[in-house]
Amino acid sequence: MEVKKSPKADLENKKSVFMQIGLVVTLAVVLIAFEWTTTDVDVSQFEMVEDLEAEEEIMPITRQEEVKPPPPPPPPKVADVLNIVEDDVELDEELDIEDTEMEEDTEVDFSDLAMDEEEAEDAPVFFIVEEMPEFPGGEEALRKFIAQSVKYPVIAQENGIQGRVYVSFVVNTKGAVTDVKIARGVDPNLDKEAIRVVKSMPAWTPGKQRGKAVKVSYTVPINFVLQ
């Protein structure tokens, strides 16, 4: 049985038409693809715009001029008050003028003038002078005096405490021993005994600077040794 087909429904006749339409569409797509352009956006331009906007927003800093206070007004002038006295007024007070001229034979007694104790206390204390203070009899007599005067504390003996105590003091202008204190101690009992011995010293020969007696600081070591 043969299939009967209408010539209008036969697609073979329209094959060339469809092919031409497809080619036209393909060429159009290719041309559009080639003609399509993209624009690059530069981010730095936006950053510059933002910086410019930020700079415009910053308020300018202005410095105010210092307002100087007005100068103080000049002090008022004090007018000298003059008391005018008539020539006829007599003055009751009379001016007595004494003759203060001294003759060559006049003797002046300076025995009442004495140095105040406060000035002597304020005198400086020297450490090294031209003539250092000296114990009566010299250094050997000083060592002998210390050896004979020291009494070893019993508590220190029982605890076996020994050592060398340095005692500092000041020999004043009269040779007296003052301001006795411990320069370097060992034990409170030994320090106390060392201070007692130094305070019991007799008067020294005072130190001198340029021929004048001055205060001089002195340090004496006292050695405590158990035998």
Z-matrix of the N, CA and C atoms (Angstrom, degrees):
N
C 1 1.462
C 2 1.503 1 107.63
N 3 1.224 2 117.37 1 127.32
C 4 1.458 3 121.35 2 -178.03
C 5 1.515 4 109.94 3 -90.71
N 6 1.340 5 114.02 4 138.59
C 7 1.467 6 119.99 5 179.84
C 8 1.508 7 107.87 6 -83.82
N 9 1.218 8 114.05 7 127.74
C 10 1.451 9 119.91 8 179.93
C 11 1.521 10 108.54 9 -98.12
N 12 1.290 11 116.87 10 127.21
C 13 1.479 12 121.66 11 -175.99
C 14 1.512 13 108.77 12 -129.15
N 15 1.326 14 112.82 13 139.74
C 16 1.457 15 116.82 14 -178.60
C 17 1.522 16 108.66 15 -73.56
N 18 1.300 17 119.06 16 140.36
C 19 1.461 18 120.57 17 178.60
C 20 1.529 19 112.64 18 -64.33
N 21 1.319 20 119.39 19 -23.22
C 22 1.469 21 121.59 20 178.46
C 23 1.534 22 111.57 21 -73.97
N 24 1.348 23 115.30 22 -28.43
C 25 1.467 24 118.62 23 -179.30
C 26 1.494 25 112.83 24 -86.45
N 27 1.305 26 118.73 25 -3.83
C 28 1.455 27 121.78 26 179.84
C 29 1.520 28 109.21 27 -77.49
N 30 1.343 29 115.03 28 120.23
C 31 1.472 30 120.46 29 -177.48
C 32 1.512 31 113.22 30 -84.09
N 33 1.264 32 117.77 31 -12.34
C 34 1.457 33 120.99 32 179.98
C 35 1.514 34 110.46 33 -63.78
N 36 1.280 35 116.29 34 -28.05
C 37 1.453 36 118.56 35 -179.85
C 38 1.548 37 110.84 36 -72.84
N 39 1.327 38 116.57 37 -25.78
C 40 1.485 39 119.92 38 -176.56
C 41 1.527 40 112.26 39 -100.19
N 42 1.330 41 119.14 40 10.67
C 43 1.455 42 123.42 41 -177.84
C 44 1.519 43 111.71 42 -63.33
N 45 1.302 44 116.92 43 -42.28
C 46 1.464 45 119.98 44 -179.27
C 47 1.521 46 111.82 45 -66.50
N 48 1.334 47 115.78 46 -33.55
C 49 1.470 48 119.11 47 179.46
C 50 1.536 49 111.36 48 -66.33
N 51 1.329 50 113.99 49 -45.38
C 52 1.494 51 117.95 50 179.47
C 53 1.520 52 112.03 51 -63.06
N 54 1.344 53 115.44 52 -35.88
C 55 1.454 54 119.11 53 -179.96
C 56 1.530 55 110.08 54 -65.89
N 57 1.318 56 116.93 55 -40.52
C 58 1.446 57 120.14 56 179.12
C 59 1.538 58 111.47 57 -65.73
N 60 1.330 59 116.03 58 -39.22
C 61 1.475 60 119.03 59 178.45
C 62 1.531 61 110.71 60 -64.06
N 63 1.358 62 115.20 61 -41.37
C 64 1.470 63 118.88 62 179.19
C 65 1.506 64 111.82 63 -63.50
N 66 1.360 65 117.22 64 -41.58
C 67 1.456 66 119.30 65 179.00
C 68 1.525 67 111.40 66 -63.67
N 69 1.353 68 115.67 67 -40.38
C 70 1.462 69 118.54 68 179.48
C 71 1.534 70 110.95 69 -62.55
N 72 1.336 71 115.56 70 -43.11
C 73 1.470 72 118.87 71 -179.78
C 74 1.518 73 111.13 72 -64.68
N 75 1.341 74 116.13 73 -41.40
C 76 1.480 75 119.97 74 -179.59
C 77 1.518 76 110.68 75 -64.09
N 78 1.343 77 116.89 76 -44.28
C 79 1.463 78 119.37 77 178.97
C 80 1.530 79 111.26 78 -63.39
N 81 1.326 80 115.85 79 -38.50
C 82 1.467 81 118.16 80 179.15
C 83 1.529 82 111.78 81 -63.27
N 84 1.344 83 115.55 82 -41.09
C 85 1.480 84 118.84 83 178.60
C 86 1.512 85 111.28 84 -64.36
N 87 1.383 86 115.94 85 -40.55
C 88 1.462 87 119.35 86 -179.36
C 89 1.527 88 110.58 87 -65.08
N 90 1.339 89 116.22 88 -42.61
C 91 1.466 90 119.20 89 179.99
C 92 1.527 91 111.53 90 -64.81
N 93 1.316 92 115.64 91 -40.31
C 94 1.472 93 118.05 92 178.20
C 95 1.524 94 111.26 93 -63.77
N 96 1.357 95 115.73 94 -37.55
C 97 1.475 96 119.60 95 179.73
C 98 1.522 97 111.31 96 -64.81
N 99 1.345 98 117.06 97 -40.27
C 100 1.457 99 120.35 98 -179.53
C 101 1.521 100 111.56 99 -73.02
N 102 1.302 101 117.33 100 -35.03
C 103 1.454 102 121.12 101 -177.08
C 104 1.538 103 112.34 102 -81.69
N 105 1.335 104 118.54 103 -10.47
C 106 1.468 105 122.37 104 -177.45
C 107 1.533 106 109.04 105 -72.34
N 108 1.319 107 117.05 106 123.98
C 109 1.484 108 122.19 107 -179.07
C 110 1.527 109 109.97 108 -119.43
N 111 1.376 110 115.16 109 146.07
C 112 1.476 111 121.42 110 178.06
C 113 1.523 112 108.59 111 -117.66
N 114 1.297 113 116.54 112 145.75
C 115 1.475 114 122.36 113 178.96
C 116 1.520 115 109.81 114 -107.25
N 117 1.380 116 116.96 115 128.21
C 118 1.468 117 121.65 116 177.99
C 119 1.519 118 109.61 117 -82.36
N 120 1.279 119 114.20 118 134.00
C 121 1.470 120 120.15 119 179.65
C 122 1.518 121 108.36 120 -98.14
N 123 1.325 122 118.21 121 123.81
C 124 1.471 123 123.73 122 179.24
C 125 1.527 124 108.52 123 -87.78
N 126 1.351 125 114.35 124 113.66
C 127 1.472 126 119.51 125 -177.36
C 128 1.516 127 110.49 126 -68.98
N 129 1.341 128 117.53 127 -31.41
C 130 1.468 129 119.96 128 -177.48
C 131 1.513 130 111.73 129 -61.34
N 132 1.369 131 116.48 130 -29.97
C 133 1.458 132 118.36 131 178.59
C 134 1.516 133 111.05 132 -64.04
N 135 1.350 134 115.70 133 -40.83
C 136 1.460 135 118.75 134 177.77
C 137 1.534 136 111.19 135 -64.33
N 138 1.372 137 115.62 136 -38.30
C 139 1.468 138 118.83 137 179.58
C 140 1.527 139 110.44 138 -64.76
N 141 1.355 140 115.69 139 -39.46
C 142 1.460 141 118.31 140 178.88
C 143 1.513 142 110.71 141 -64.91
N 144 1.332 143 115.93 142 -38.72
C 145 1.460 144 118.99 143 179.11
C 146 1.519 145 110.42 144 -64.77
N 147 1.361 146 116.19 145 -40.97
C 148 1.465 147 119.14 146 179.07
C 149 1.517 148 110.84 147 -64.63
N 150 1.375 149 117.00 148 -39.89
C 151 1.461 150 119.40 149 179.21
C 152 1.515 151 111.05 150 -64.25
N 153 1.340 152 116.06 151 -40.02
C 154 1.453 153 119.05 152 179.31
C 155 1.518 154 111.14 153 -64.50
N 156 1.345 155 115.02 154 -40.57
C 157 1.454 156 117.70 155 178.50
C 158 1.520 157 111.11 156 -65.00
N 159 1.379 158 116.85 157 -38.75
C 160 1.464 159 120.12 158 179.33
C 161 1.522 160 111.48 159 -65.71
N 162 1.381 161 115.38 160 -39.19
C 163 1.459 162 118.19 161 178.86
C 164 1.522 163 111.44 162 -66.51
N 165 1.331 164 115.65 163 -34.87
C 166 1.457 165 118.02 164 179.43
C 167 1.520 166 111.36 165 -68.72
N 168 1.373 167 115.66 166 -29.97
C 169 1.458 168 118.44 167 -178.70
C 170 1.523 169 112.62 168 -75.64
N 171 1.375 170 118.48 169 -24.64
C 172 1.468 171 121.15 170 -177.81
C 173 1.522 172 109.36 171 -68.36
N 174 1.300 173 114.82 172 127.23
C 175 1.458 174 119.32 173 -179.77
C 176 1.524 175 109.76 174 -76.22
N 177 1.274 176 119.31 175 136.23
C 178 1.476 177 121.34 176 178.20
C 179 1.525 178 110.43 177 -67.23
N 180 1.345 179 114.69 178 139.99
C 181 1.468 180 121.14 179 -179.72
C 182 1.517 181 108.21 180 -89.24
N 183 1.266 182 114.86 181 123.68
C 184 1.465 183 120.23 182 179.66
C 185 1.514 184 109.23 183 -115.18
N 186 1.286 185 116.50 184 143.57
C 187 1.472 186 122.92 185 -179.90
C 188 1.527 187 108.97 186 -104.76
N 189 1.297 188 112.58 187 124.18
C 190 1.452 189 117.55 188 179.46
C 191 1.525 190 110.26 189 -80.03
N 192 1.267 191 114.84 190 139.55
C 193 1.465 192 119.23 191 178.20
C 194 1.518 193 109.98 192 -71.16
N 195 1.351 194 113.31 193 136.18
C 196 1.458 195 118.52 194 179.52
C 197 1.528 196 110.08 195 -68.86
N 198 1.293 197 112.65 196 129.27
C 199 1.464 198 118.15 197 179.51
C 200 1.513 199 108.24 198 -88.57
N 201 1.298 200 116.98 199 111.29
C 202 1.453 201 121.07 200 -179.20
C 203 1.525 202 109.76 201 -77.41
N 204 1.337 203 115.31 202 134.29
C 205 1.465 204 117.46 203 179.09
C 206 1.523 205 110.14 204 -66.95
N 207 1.281 206 115.68 205 150.41
C 208 1.473 207 118.13 206 179.78
C 209 1.516 208 110.47 207 -65.56
N 210 1.298 209 118.68 208 147.30
C 211 1.476 210 121.14 209 -179.88
C 212 1.516 211 110.75 210 -62.06
N 213 1.350 212 115.90 211 146.17
C 214 1.463 213 118.61 212 -179.81
C 215 1.518 214 111.00 213 -63.96
N 216 1.291 215 115.49 214 148.05
C 217 1.466 216 117.68 215 179.93
C 218 1.518 217 110.99 216 -66.89
N 219 1.284 218 118.08 217 148.20
C 220 1.483 219 120.48 218 -179.98
C 221 1.520 220 110.23 219 -64.23
N 222 1.331 221 116.53 220 145.59
C 223 1.461 222 119.12 221 179.96
C 224 1.525 223 110.93 222 -62.68
N 225 1.294 224 115.39 223 146.32
C 226 1.471 225 117.74 224 -179.30
C 227 1.526 226 110.85 225 -65.59
N 228 1.254 227 114.15 226 141.18
C 229 1.458 228 119.68 227 179.66
C 230 1.526 229 109.98 228 -74.61
N 231 1.315 230 114.28 229 132.65
C 232 1.461 231 120.10 230 179.73
C 233 1.518 232 108.03 231 -94.78
N 234 1.254 233 113.80 232 118.03
C 235 1.469 234 118.44 233 -179.57
C 236 1.523 235 109.71 234 -82.08
N 237 1.286 236 115.25 235 132.58
C 238 1.456 237 119.68 236 177.60
C 239 1.528 238 109.81 237 -69.29
N 240 1.324 239 113.16 238 127.67
C 241 1.465 240 118.77 239 179.63
C 242 1.520 241 108.31 240 -89.98
N 243 1.271 242 115.42 241 120.06
C 244 1.457 243 120.85 242 -179.87
C 245 1.522 244 109.02 243 -108.41
N 246 1.292 245 114.40 244 123.18
C 247 1.467 246 119.75 245 175.32
C 248 1.523 247 108.66 246 -92.81
N 249 1.278 248 113.65 247 114.17
C 250 1.471 249 119.02 248 -178.60
C 251 1.519 250 108.89 249 -89.52
N 252 1.288 251 115.15 250 122.95
C 253 1.469 252 121.29 251 -178.59
C 254 1.522 253 108.21 252 -113.42
N 255 1.282 254 115.35 253 136.24
C 256 1.456 255 119.16 254 179.69
C 257 1.523 256 110.61 255 -70.84
N 258 1.275 257 115.22 256 154.01
C 259 1.462 258 119.95 257 -177.68
C 260 1.513 259 112.46 258 -68.34
N 261 1.344 260 116.96 259 -22.63
C 262 1.451 261 119.43 260 -175.40
C 263 1.526 262 112.47 261 -80.22
N 264 1.374 263 117.65 262 -12.31
C 265 1.472 264 119.43 263 -176.79
C 266 1.510 265 108.94 264 -74.80
N 267 1.333 266 115.20 265 131.19
C 268 1.449 267 120.66 266 178.56
C 269 1.529 268 109.65 267 -96.07
N 270 1.331 269 115.57 268 140.45
C 271 1.456 270 121.43 269 178.50
C 272 1.512 271 109.28 270 -90.52
N 273 1.375 272 114.56 271 131.18
C 274 1.464 273 119.31 272 -179.05
C 275 1.516 274 111.45 273 -75.32
N 276 1.376 275 115.56 274 -34.45
C 277 1.466 276 118.17 275 -175.71
C 278 1.515 277 108.94 276 -81.89
N 279 1.291 278 114.06 277 139.04
C 280 1.457 279 120.58 278 177.43
C 281 1.516 280 108.67 279 -114.72
N 282 1.271 281 116.44 280 139.98
C 283 1.458 282 122.22 281 -178.00
C 284 1.523 283 108.65 282 -90.07
N 285 1.334 284 113.91 283 117.86
C 286 1.464 285 120.43 284 178.77
C 287 1.512 286 108.69 285 -96.52
N 288 1.276 287 117.15 286 124.33
C 289 1.463 288 122.88 287 178.59
C 290 1.512 289 107.69 288 -109.12
N 291 1.341 290 113.79 289 121.99
C 292 1.457 291 119.66 290 -179.87
C 293 1.513 292 109.10 291 -100.00
N 294 1.294 293 113.82 292 148.97
C 295 1.456 294 120.45 293 178.96
C 296 1.519 295 108.24 294 -84.05
N 297 1.352 296 116.23 295 113.15
C 298 1.464 297 120.43 296 -177.73
C 299 1.524 298 111.81 297 -104.67
N 300 1.289 299 117.01 298 10.28
C 301 1.457 300 118.33 299 179.40
C 302 1.514 301 110.34 300 -69.90
N 303 1.323 302 115.38 301 139.58
C 304 1.461 303 121.73 302 -178.04
C 305 1.521 304 109.44 303 -107.68
N 306 1.278 305 113.34 304 141.28
C 307 1.453 306 119.01 305 176.81
C 308 1.514 307 109.75 306 -86.53
N 309 1.297 308 117.35 307 161.90
C 310 1.457 309 121.98 308 -178.18
C 311 1.519 310 112.32 309 -64.17
N 312 1.322 311 116.84 310 -31.59
C 313 1.463 312 120.60 311 -176.66
C 314 1.527 313 112.22 312 -84.45
N 315 1.337 314 118.16 313 -2.85
C 316 1.467 315 120.17 314 -177.47
C 317 1.523 316 109.30 315 -70.60
N 318 1.325 317 117.51 316 131.93
C 319 1.462 318 123.17 317 179.41
C 320 1.524 319 109.39 318 -100.98
N 321 1.301 320 115.51 319 138.10
C 322 1.470 321 121.75 320 179.18
C 323 1.514 322 108.13 321 -111.82
N 324 1.331 323 115.18 322 129.42
C 325 1.466 324 120.77 323 -178.16
C 326 1.529 325 108.94 324 -96.42
N 327 1.327 326 116.24 325 114.63
C 328 1.460 327 121.95 326 178.31
C 329 1.525 328 112.15 327 -101.40
N 330 1.277 329 118.04 328 14.46
C 331 1.469 330 120.17 329 -177.07
C 332 1.521 331 111.96 330 -67.97
N 333 1.355 332 115.91 331 -26.79
C 334 1.463 333 117.89 332 -178.40
C 335 1.524 334 112.40 333 -77.09
N 336 1.334 335 116.67 334 -16.16
C 337 1.456 336 119.31 335 -179.73
C 338 1.514 337 109.39 336 -83.35
N 339 1.349 338 116.58 337 125.34
C 340 1.468 339 121.59 338 -179.51
C 341 1.517 340 108.21 339 -141.69
N 342 1.298 341 115.90 340 152.84
C 343 1.458 342 121.08 341 178.87
C 344 1.521 343 109.41 342 -74.14
N 345 1.308 344 115.56 343 132.59
C 346 1.460 345 119.92 344 177.80
C 347 1.520 346 109.68 345 -67.94
N 348 1.333 347 114.40 346 149.96
C 349 1.460 348 119.25 347 179.36
C 350 1.526 349 111.14 348 -65.83
N 351 1.350 350 117.04 349 -29.98
C 352 1.459 351 119.22 350 -179.59
C 353 1.525 352 110.80 351 -65.59
N 354 1.346 353 116.94 352 -39.41
C 355 1.455 354 119.56 353 178.58
C 356 1.519 355 110.33 354 -65.47
N 357 1.332 356 117.48 355 -37.57
C 358 1.457 357 120.10 356 178.81
C 359 1.521 358 110.93 357 -66.34
N 360 1.350 359 117.48 358 -35.81
C 361 1.460 360 120.14 359 179.60
C 362 1.521 361 111.47 360 -70.57
N 363 1.315 362 116.98 361 -29.65
C 364 1.459 363 120.13 362 -179.14
C 365 1.521 364 112.69 363 -82.63
N 366 1.331 365 117.41 364 -1.30
C 367 1.460 366 120.12 365 -179.13
C 368 1.522 367 109.68 366 -64.57
N 369 1.343 368 118.28 367 143.71
C 370 1.468 369 121.03 368 -178.52
C 371 1.520 370 111.54 369 -69.03
N 372 1.342 371 115.23 370 153.59
C 373 1.463 372 122.20 371 178.42
C 374 1.524 373 107.92 372 -103.45
N 375 1.320 374 116.52 373 125.10
C 376 1.459 375 121.97 374 -179.48
C 377 1.526 376 109.96 375 -96.95
N 378 1.330 377 115.62 376 154.17
C 379 1.458 378 121.05 377 175.65
C 380 1.528 379 111.07 378 -105.72
N 381 1.325 380 116.27 379 -33.63
C 382 1.466 381 121.21 380 177.55
C 383 1.527 382 107.33 381 -134.04
N 384 1.323 383 116.47 382 125.61
C 385 1.464 384 121.88 383 179.31
C 386 1.516 385 109.02 384 -130.76
N 387 1.307 386 114.52 385 172.71
C 388 1.467 387 119.22 386 -178.59
C 389 1.529 388 110.74 387 -62.95
N 390 1.350 389 117.15 388 -43.22
C 391 1.472 390 121.58 389 177.72
C 392 1.520 391 107.78 390 -120.74
N 393 1.341 392 117.00 391 105.35
C 394 1.459 393 121.20 392 -178.60
C 395 1.531 394 110.30 393 -71.05
N 396 1.348 395 117.38 394 151.47
C 397 1.471 396 118.94 395 177.27
C 398 1.536 397 110.84 396 -63.50
N 399 1.323 398 114.68 397 152.24
C 400 1.477 399 119.30 398 -174.74
C 401 1.520 400 109.58 399 -134.72
N 402 1.346 401 113.90 400 135.87
C 403 1.469 402 120.61 401 174.97
C 404 1.527 403 108.33 402 -71.21
N 405 1.344 404 117.70 403 145.33
C 406 1.471 405 119.06 404 179.44
C 407 1.531 406 111.50 405 -57.90
N 408 1.310 407 116.68 406 114.77
C 409 1.457 408 120.98 407 -178.73
C 410 1.510 409 113.29 408 101.94
N 411 1.332 410 117.98 409 -9.39
C 412 1.460 411 120.14 410 176.76
C 413 1.527 412 113.38 411 95.30
N 414 1.340 413 115.07 412 -169.82
C 415 1.465 414 121.86 413 -176.19
C 416 1.533 415 111.71 414 -65.67
N 417 1.320 416 116.32 415 -38.67
C 418 1.471 417 119.66 416 -179.47
C 419 1.523 418 110.76 417 -63.84
N 420 1.321 419 116.82 418 -40.89
C 421 1.464 420 120.32 419 178.41
C 422 1.530 421 110.54 420 -67.02
N 423 1.342 422 117.58 421 -33.05
C 424 1.462 423 120.70 422 177.80
C 425 1.519 424 110.80 423 -65.61
N 426 1.341 425 117.65 424 -44.95
C 427 1.462 426 120.15 425 179.32
C 428 1.528 427 110.88 426 -62.96
N 429 1.314 428 116.30 427 -40.09
C 430 1.472 429 119.66 428 -179.74
C 431 1.521 430 110.75 429 -66.22
N 432 1.342 431 116.42 430 -39.82
C 433 1.471 432 120.00 431 179.41
C 434 1.533 433 110.39 432 -63.26
N 435 1.326 434 117.13 433 -43.15
C 436 1.464 435 120.17 434 -179.52
C 437 1.524 436 110.71 435 -65.53
N 438 1.344 437 117.26 436 -42.95
C 439 1.464 438 120.72 437 -178.74
C 440 1.525 439 111.13 438 -63.46
N 441 1.329 440 117.86 439 -36.88
C 442 1.465 441 120.73 440 -179.34
C 443 1.531 442 112.79 441 -79.65
N 444 1.340 443 117.03 442 -24.95
C 445 1.464 444 119.62 443 -174.70
C 446 1.524 445 113.12 444 -91.37
N 447 1.324 446 117.79 445 -24.25
C 448 1.467 447 120.03 446 -175.19
C 449 1.523 448 110.03 447 -71.97
N 450 1.332 449 115.40 448 133.21
C 451 1.459 450 122.98 449 173.33
C 452 1.517 451 107.56 450 -119.14
N 453 1.318 452 115.96 451 112.46
C 454 1.460 453 120.92 452 -175.40
C 455 1.531 454 109.51 453 -64.12
N 456 1.340 455 118.89 454 123.38
C 457 1.471 456 120.05 455 179.36
C 458 1.525 457 111.48 456 -60.68
N 459 1.321 458 115.05 457 138.35
C 460 1.468 459 119.93 458 -177.68
C 461 1.530 460 110.84 459 -65.33
N 462 1.322 461 117.38 460 -39.08
C 463 1.470 462 120.57 461 -178.57
C 464 1.525 463 110.15 462 -62.83
N 465 1.348 464 116.17 463 -40.42
C 466 1.456 465 119.51 464 179.22
C 467 1.517 466 110.95 465 -67.02
N 468 1.354 467 117.02 466 -35.91
C 469 1.461 468 119.82 467 177.66
C 470 1.525 469 111.09 468 -65.35
N 471 1.322 470 116.90 469 -44.00
C 472 1.465 471 120.23 470 -178.52
C 473 1.528 472 111.61 471 -64.87
N 474 1.320 473 116.98 472 -34.84
C 475 1.472 474 120.54 473 -179.67
C 476 1.529 475 113.03 474 -89.88
N 477 1.342 476 117.07 475 0.14
C 478 1.462 477 120.49 476 178.04
C 479 1.509 478 113.43 477 68.41
N 480 1.326 479 117.67 478 32.50
C 481 1.467 480 121.73 479 -178.95
C 482 1.518 481 109.21 480 -90.31
N 483 1.305 482 116.31 481 129.17
C 484 1.450 483 121.51 482 176.57
C 485 1.534 484 108.99 483 -148.60
N 486 1.306 485 116.31 484 165.80
C 487 1.462 486 120.80 485 -179.30
C 488 1.517 487 111.13 486 156.33
N 489 1.331 488 115.26 487 -178.08
C 490 1.454 489 121.79 488 -177.60
C 491 1.532 490 109.17 489 -109.29
N 492 1.325 491 116.02 490 125.88
C 493 1.460 492 123.23 491 -179.96
C 494 1.520 493 108.53 492 -106.15
N 495 1.336 494 115.92 493 129.87
C 496 1.468 495 121.12 494 178.01
C 497 1.533 496 108.28 495 -102.89
N 498 1.343 497 114.45 496 122.34
C 499 1.462 498 121.13 497 -178.76
C 500 1.517 499 108.59 498 -113.75
N 501 1.345 500 116.52 499 127.85
C 502 1.464 501 121.06 500 177.34
C 503 1.530 502 109.13 501 -107.62
N 504 1.323 503 115.59 502 146.59
C 505 1.465 504 121.18 503 179.46
C 506 1.518 505 108.39 504 -155.14
N 507 1.311 506 115.60 505 172.26
C 508 1.459 507 122.07 506 -178.84
C 509 1.521 508 108.64 507 -120.51
N 510 1.315 509 115.62 508 129.36
C 511 1.467 510 121.81 509 173.95
C 512 1.526 511 106.47 510 -95.33
N 513 1.340 512 117.04 511 112.31
C 514 1.462 513 119.81 512 -175.16
C 515 1.522 514 111.11 513 -78.19
N 516 1.314 515 115.63 514 -174.25
C 517 1.465 516 120.45 515 -175.37
C 518 1.526 517 112.92 516 -67.22
N 519 1.327 518 117.79 517 -17.52
C 520 1.460 519 121.03 518 178.06
C 521 1.518 520 112.33 519 -97.89
N 522 1.357 521 117.75 520 -0.94
C 523 1.455 522 121.33 521 178.76
C 524 1.517 523 113.91 522 91.74
N 525 1.333 524 118.44 523 0.12
C 526 1.464 525 120.92 524 -179.40
C 527 1.529 526 109.73 525 -77.58
N 528 1.340 527 115.46 526 147.84
C 529 1.461 528 122.27 527 179.06
C 530 1.527 529 108.56 528 -88.51
N 531 1.341 530 117.12 529 119.72
C 532 1.466 531 122.13 530 -177.40
C 533 1.531 532 109.75 531 -132.59
N 534 1.344 533 115.33 532 169.80
C 535 1.477 534 122.60 533 176.01
C 536 1.528 535 111.45 534 51.76
N 537 1.328 536 116.24 535 51.09
C 538 1.463 537 120.67 536 -179.92
C 539 1.523 538 109.11 537 -78.98
N 540 1.339 539 116.89 538 129.24
C 541 1.471 540 121.82 539 178.77
C 542 1.524 541 109.58 540 -155.42
N 543 1.323 542 115.05 541 163.33
C 544 1.456 543 121.86 542 -178.01
C 545 1.524 544 108.85 543 -84.57
N 546 1.337 545 116.43 544 123.06
C 547 1.462 546 120.67 545 175.05
C 548 1.524 547 110.76 546 -84.75
N 549 1.347 548 116.66 547 -39.35
C 550 1.470 549 121.79 548 174.83
C 551 1.514 550 107.82 549 -151.81
N 552 1.323 551 115.85 550 116.23
C 553 1.458 552 120.35 551 -174.78
C 554 1.510 553 112.81 552 -103.21
N 555 1.352 554 114.45 553 174.87
C 556 1.466 555 121.94 554 178.95
C 557 1.520 556 110.58 555 -122.57
N 558 1.330 557 115.21 556 -51.31
C 559 1.458 558 121.60 557 -177.52
C 560 1.525 559 107.37 558 -148.12
N 561 1.339 560 118.93 559 145.16
C 562 1.470 561 119.53 560 -178.80
C 563 1.517 562 113.59 561 -55.49
N 564 1.319 563 118.63 562 -37.03
C 565 1.468 564 120.88 563 -179.91
C 566 1.527 565 111.19 564 -69.37
N 567 1.340 566 116.64 565 -42.33
C 568 1.455 567 119.27 566 178.72
C 569 1.538 568 110.44 567 -69.58
N 570 1.333 569 117.10 568 -38.12
C 571 1.470 570 120.36 569 178.65
C 572 1.532 571 111.04 570 -62.46
N 573 1.325 572 115.93 571 -41.99
C 574 1.462 573 120.34 572 -179.81
C 575 1.528 574 111.30 573 -63.17
N 576 1.329 575 117.26 574 -41.48
C 577 1.460 576 121.07 575 179.35
C 578 1.525 577 111.00 576 -67.39
N 579 1.347 578 117.14 577 -37.54
C 580 1.468 579 120.40 578 179.13
C 581 1.528 580 110.87 579 -65.25
N 582 1.321 581 117.31 580 -41.13
C 583 1.475 582 120.62 581 177.59
C 584 1.522 583 110.35 582 -63.24
N 585 1.343 584 117.33 583 -40.41
C 586 1.473 585 120.46 584 -179.84
C 587 1.523 586 110.91 585 -62.32
N 588 1.341 587 117.09 586 -42.06
C 589 1.459 588 120.40 587 -178.77
C 590 1.527 589 110.79 588 -65.32
N 591 1.331 590 117.85 589 -42.29
C 592 1.460 591 120.89 590 -178.09
C 593 1.525 592 110.52 591 -67.39
N 594 1.318 593 117.17 592 -39.34
C 595 1.464 594 119.45 593 179.46
C 596 1.523 595 112.42 594 -67.02
N 597 1.336 596 117.46 595 -23.71
C 598 1.469 597 120.73 596 -179.62
C 599 1.534 598 112.34 597 -85.12
N 600 1.315 599 118.64 598 2.14
C 601 1.463 600 120.92 599 -179.04
C 602 1.521 601 110.82 600 -66.95
N 603 1.327 602 116.97 601 147.74
C 604 1.473 603 120.12 602 174.16
C 605 1.525 604 110.02 603 -73.28
N 606 1.320 605 116.15 604 175.27
C 607 1.464 606 120.97 605 -178.61
C 608 1.525 607 110.49 606 -67.45
N 609 1.330 608 115.57 607 139.07
C 610 1.452 609 122.02 608 179.01
C 611 1.531 610 109.61 609 -91.50
N 612 1.321 611 114.65 610 170.53
C 613 1.457 612 119.93 611 167.96
C 614 1.526 613 106.94 612 -82.44
N 615 1.337 614 119.20 613 117.70
C 616 1.465 615 120.11 614 -173.62
C 617 1.529 616 112.11 615 -64.08
N 618 1.328 617 115.37 616 153.05
C 619 1.450 618 120.72 617 176.36
C 620 1.522 619 110.83 618 -76.28
N 621 1.324 620 115.95 619 156.61
C 622 1.451 621 120.74 620 -177.32
C 623 1.521 622 110.43 621 -131.41
N 624 1.306 623 114.14 622 142.54
C 625 1.462 624 121.71 623 174.87
C 626 1.517 625 107.82 624 -128.46
N 627 1.336 626 116.64 625 116.32
C 628 1.463 627 122.69 626 -176.40
C 629 1.521 628 111.45 627 58.90
N 630 1.331 629 115.36 628 38.76
C 631 1.448 630 121.41 629 177.10
C 632 1.508 631 114.82 630 78.98
N 633 1.341 632 118.88 631 4.62
C 634 1.462 633 122.12 632 -178.42
C 635 1.512 634 109.57 633 -116.53
N 636 1.351 635 116.05 634 135.50
C 637 1.470 636 120.81 635 -179.61
C 638 1.526 637 109.51 636 -67.12
N 639 1.334 638 116.61 637 132.96
C 640 1.463 639 122.39 638 -178.82
C 641 1.521 640 109.16 639 -135.61
N 642 1.326 641 115.50 640 166.17
C 643 1.465 642 121.11 641 175.45
C 644 1.529 643 109.11 642 -78.42
N 645 1.322 644 115.89 643 136.61
C 646 1.466 645 120.84 644 -178.19
C 647 1.522 646 108.78 645 -133.97
N 648 1.332 647 116.15 646 132.93
C 649 1.461 648 121.73 647 176.21
C 650 1.528 649 109.01 648 -83.51
N 651 1.337 650 115.79 649 139.45
C 652 1.455 651 121.36 650 -175.75
C 653 1.525 652 108.33 651 -139.44
N 654 1.332 653 117.01 652 146.67
C 655 1.469 654 122.29 653 179.24
C 656 1.520 655 109.29 654 -127.27
N 657 1.330 656 115.80 655 133.39
C 658 1.465 657 121.88 656 -178.44
C 659 1.524 658 108.80 657 -124.56
N 660 1.357 659 118.60 658 128.18
C 661 1.468 660 120.38 659 174.45
C 662 1.528 661 110.65 660 -88.40
N 663 1.320 662 117.29 661 135.44
C 664 1.459 663 122.85 662 177.15
C 665 1.536 664 106.83 663 -120.87
N 666 1.318 665 116.55 664 116.64
C 667 1.455 666 122.35 665 -173.55
C 668 1.533 667 109.17 666 -97.21
N 669 1.326 668 116.63 667 123.40
C 670 1.464 669 123.22 668 176.17
C 671 1.527 670 108.26 669 -104.60
N 672 1.323 671 117.08 670 114.48
C 673 1.471 672 121.96 671 -177.18
C 674 1.519 673 108.63 672 -128.81
N 675 1.336 674 116.45 673 131.06
C 676 1.465 675 121.38 674 176.21
C 677 1.513 676 109.73 675 -83.40
N 678 1.324 677 116.45 676 135.55
C 679 1.465 678 121.15 677 179.50
C 680 1.520 679 110.74 678 -108.78
